[in-house]
Amino acid sequence: MSLYHPVHIGSLTLDGNLFLAPVAGYSDRAFRSICRECGANFAYTEMVSAEALTRGSGKTEELMRRAPNEEQYAIQIFGGKPETMADATRLVLEKTSCECIDINGGCPVPKIIKTNAGSALTRDPEHLYRIVSAVVKAVKDYDGKRINRAGEVVPYQKEIPVTVKFRLGWDSEHITWKECAEAALKAGASALTMHGRTRAQGYEGKADWHALAELVAFVRKETADAPQKIPVFGSGDAFTSEDAKRMLEETGCDAVMFARGAMGNPFLFTQTHDFLTTGQMHDIDAGTRIEAGFRELDLLVADRGEKSACLEMRKRFCAYSKGLNGGGALRKLLVQAESVAQFKEILAGF
């Protein structure tokens, strides 16, 4: 099989295996739209709080909106209480047209862990099982209405898949990926993603792709007699097209999730597709990078208003400017911009 290929997640079929990971504070629908434009086959929302969603948070609902050009997308939710995760799942089904719900079992941030969510779930695979079971059951039992891509309210016609993302374990002394995989599979997960670091590592050190390869082999053995294959996706240290190719070759995973590597570089999807299918890729010139940044800014302005969008785009334009001649001096100006006009003035020369 070619390294670039379609992926099946339960009833969902994707045309390729290059995904945008759920990145907190970054993978909003503006950025997801640009990544899709550049060839991302699938993208996840930034993590959505089950607690906030069930309390009726308007801001939380905004995180779940589909990008205009997204044919399929996943909403990632997090929480430490099975009943709240089930309630949140029903709200996701009622209020969105997403094609997949992903459960966050990997976030290492202390405020998330304190709620017994995120990578805290790696400490207690039995609790992970209860969380995944509650979400899967909520999807299976849902009998309400859904909103389709056209914004119409329609009957719920088919179960959408539930997937789980987790880490190696809590720390080097508590590596629990196998127990987590067993729990998620037993609870009915349709796909697994592993970030090859422990909670203690955060985003430091090197991701363990050997463990990812072991997970792939384990899942294939455990589900050999299952009516449908359970795919495994890899996350961690995929910064370049060459990294993606190595991850696919060395681990046998079904798809690569780009996270930090795609920040300011959505062209990574285009380049990786070309590299996997032809062995070649083309450089992206400065003008193309800046143009993409402005398209992202336009989408953010439409969603948030100019002031908020411009504050957010300071860091994003800094990311787009990496590798450009004079990028250091440019970034000193970008972090002070407060309007679309100022960004245009600063970037006119590029």
Residue pairs with C-beta under 8 A, 6 or more apart in sequence:
2 276
2 277
3 245
3 248
3 249
3 276
4 16
4 17
4 18
4 273
4 276
4 277
5 16
5 17
6 13
6 14
6 15
6 16
6 17
7 13
7 14
7 16
7 17
7 41
7 42
7 231
7 254
7 255
8 14
8 228
8 229
8 231
9 100
9 161
9 163
9 190
9 191
9 231
10 159
10 160
10 161
10 190
10 191
10 228
11 158
11 159
11 160
11 161
12 72
12 99
12 100
12 160
12 161
14 41
14 42
14 72
15 41
16 39
16 41
16 273
17 41
17 248
17 254
17 255
17 256
18 39
18 40
18 41
18 244
18 255
18 256
18 258
18 269
18 272
18 273
19 40
19 41
19 42
19 43
19 44
19 233
19 255
19 256
19 257
19 258
20 27
20 31
20 32
20 35
20 40
20 42
20 43
20 44
20 257
20 258
20 259
20 262
20 269
21 27
21 44
21 235
21 257
21 258
21 259
22 44
22 45
22 46
22 47
22 74
22 76
22 102
22 104
22 165
23 46
23 259
23 260
23 263
24 46
24 47
24 107
24 109
25 46
26 46
26 263
27 43
27 44
27 45
27 46
28 45
28 46
28 63
28 300
28 303
29 45
29 65
29 66
29 67
29 70
29 299
29 303
30 67
30 296
30 299
30 300
30 303
31 266
31 296
31 316
32 40
32 43
32 45
32 67
32 70
32 73
33 67
33 68
33 69
33 70
33 296
33 299
34 266
34 292
34 295
34 296
34 299
35 43
35 262
35 266
35 269
36 43
36 67
36 69
36 70
36 71
37 69
37 266
37 292
37 295
38 266
38 267
38 268
38 269
38 270
38 292
39 269
39 270
39 272
39 273
40 258
40 262
40 266
40 269
41 255
41 269
42 72
42 73
42 74
42 255
43 67
43 70
43 73
43 74
44 73
44 74
44 75
44 76
44 102
45 63
45 64
45 73
45 74
45 75
45 76
46 63
46 76
47 76
47 77
47 78
47 104
47 107
47 112
48 60
48 63
48 64
48 75
48 76
48 77
48 78
48 88
48 92
49 57
49 60
49 77
49 78
49 79
50 77
50 78
50 79
50 81
50 84
50 85
50 87
50 88
51 79
51 81
51 84
51 88
51 115
52 59
52 60
53 60
53 61
53 77
53 88
53 91
53 92
54 84
54 87
54 88
54 91
61 95
62 303
64 75
64 92
64 95
64 96
64 98
65 96
65 303
66 73
66 96
66 97
66 98
66 149
67 73
67 299
72 99
72 100
73 98
73 99
73 100
74 98
74 99
74 100
74 101
74 102
74 163
75 92
75 96
75 98
75 100
75 101
75 102
76 101
76 102
76 103
76 104
76 165
77 85
77 88
77 89
77 92
77 101
77 102
77 103
77 104
77 135
78 103
78 104
78 107
78 112
78 117
78 118
79 85
79 88
79 115
79 117
79 131
80 115
80 116
80 117
80 120
80 121
80 127
80 131
81 116
82 130
82 131
82 133
82 134
83 134
85 103
85 131
85 134
85 135
85 138
86 134
86 135
86 137
86 138
87 138
89 101
89 134
89 135
89 138
89 139
89 142
90 138
90 142
90 144
92 98
92 101
93 138
93 139
93 142
93 144
93 146
93 156
93 160
94 144
94 145
94 146
94 147
95 147
96 146
96 147
97 146
97 147
97 148
97 149
98 160
99 160
99 161
100 160
100 161
100 162
100 163
101 135
101 139
101 160
101 161
101 162
101 163
102 162
102 163
102 164
102 165
102 193
103 131
103 132
103 135
103 162
103 163
103 164
103 165
103 189
104 112
104 117
104 118
104 165
105 118
105 119
105 121
105 122
105 128
105 131
105 164
105 165
105 166
105 167
105 180
105 184
106 118
106 119
106 122
106 165
106 166
106 167
106 195
107 113
107 117
107 118
107 119
108 118
108 119
108 167
108 199
108 200
108 201
108 202
108 203
109 118
112 118
112 119
112 120
113 119
113 120
113 199
116 127
119 166
119 167
119 170
119 199
120 199
121 127
121 128
121 131
121 166
121 180
122 128
122 166
122 167
122 168
122 169
122 170
122 174
122 176
122 177
122 180
122 199
123 170
123 174
123 176
125 176
125 179
125 180
125 182
125 183
126 183
128 164
128 166
128 180
128 183
128 184
128 187
129 183
129 184
129 186
129 187
130 187
131 187
132 162
132 164
132 183
132 184
132 187
132 188
132 189
133 187
133 188
135 162
136 162
136 187
136 188
136 189
139 159
139 160
139 162
140 159
142 156
143 156
144 156
145 153
145 154
145 155
145 156
146 153
146 154
146 155
146 156
146 157
147 153
147 154
148 154
161 190
161 191
162 188
162 189
162 190
163 189
163 190
163 191
163 192
163 193
164 180
164 184
164 189
164 191
164 192
164 193
165 192
165 193
165 194
165 195
165 235
166 177
166 180
166 181
166 184
166 192
166 193
166 194
166 195
167 177
167 194
167 195
167 196
167 197
167 198
167 199
168 175
168 176
168 177
168 194
168 195
168 196
168 197
168 198
168 208
168 211
169 175
169 176
169 177
169 180
169 198
169 199
170 176
170 198
170 199
170 200
171 198
171 199
171 200
172 198
172 200
174 198
175 198
175 211
177 194
177 211
177 215
178 214
178 215
178 218
181 192
181 194
181 215
181 218
181 219
181 222
182 222
184 192
185 192
185 219
185 222
185 223
185 230
189 230
190 228
190 230
191 230
191 231
191 232
191 233
191 254
192 215
192 219
192 230
192 231
192 232
192 233
193 232
193 233
193 234
193 235
193 257
194 211
194 212
194 215
194 232
194 233
194 234
194 235
195 207
195 235
195 236
196 207
196 208
196 209
196 211
196 212
196 234
196 235
196 236
196 237
197 203
197 204
197 205
197 207
197 208
197 236
203 260
206 237
207 235
207 236
207 237
208 236
209 234
209 236
209 237
209 246
209 247
209 250
209 251
212 232
212 234
212 236
212 247
212 251
212 253
213 250
213 251
213 252
213 253
215 232
216 232
216 251
216 252
216 253
216 254
217 252
219 230
219 232
223 229
223 230
231 254
231 255
232 253
232 254
233 253
233 254
233 255
233 256
233 257
234 247
234 248
234 251
234 253
234 255
234 256
234 257
235 257
235 259
237 243
237 247
238 244
238 247
238 256
238 257
238 258
238 259
238 261
239 260
239 261
240 261
240 268
241 268
241 271
241 272
241 274
241 275
241 276
241 281
242 275
243 261
244 256
244 258
244 272
244 275
244 276
245 272
245 275
245 276
247 253
247 256
248 256
248 276
256 272
258 268
258 269
258 272
261 268
262 268
262 269
263 316
263 319
264 289
264 293
264 316
264 318
264 319
264 320
264 321
264 322
265 284
265 319
265 320
265 322
266 292
267 284
267 288
267 289
267 292
270 281
270 284
271 281
271 282
271 284
272 281
274 280
274 281
274 282
275 281
286 324
286 325
286 350
287 350
289 320
289 321
289 324
290 320
290 347
290 350
292 320
293 313
293 316
293 317
293 320
293 347
294 343
294 344
294 347
296 313
296 316
297 309
297 310
297 313
297 317
297 340
297 343
300 308
300 309
300 312
300 313
301 309
301 310
301 340
303 309
304 312
306 339
306 340
307 338
310 337
310 338
310 339
310 340
310 342
310 343
311 338
313 337
313 343
314 334
314 335
314 336
314 337
315 335
317 334
317 337
317 343
317 347
318 331
318 334
318 335
321 327
321 330
321 331
321 334
321 350
324 330
324 350
330 346
330 347
330 350
333 346
334 343
334 346
334 347
336 342
337 343
337 346
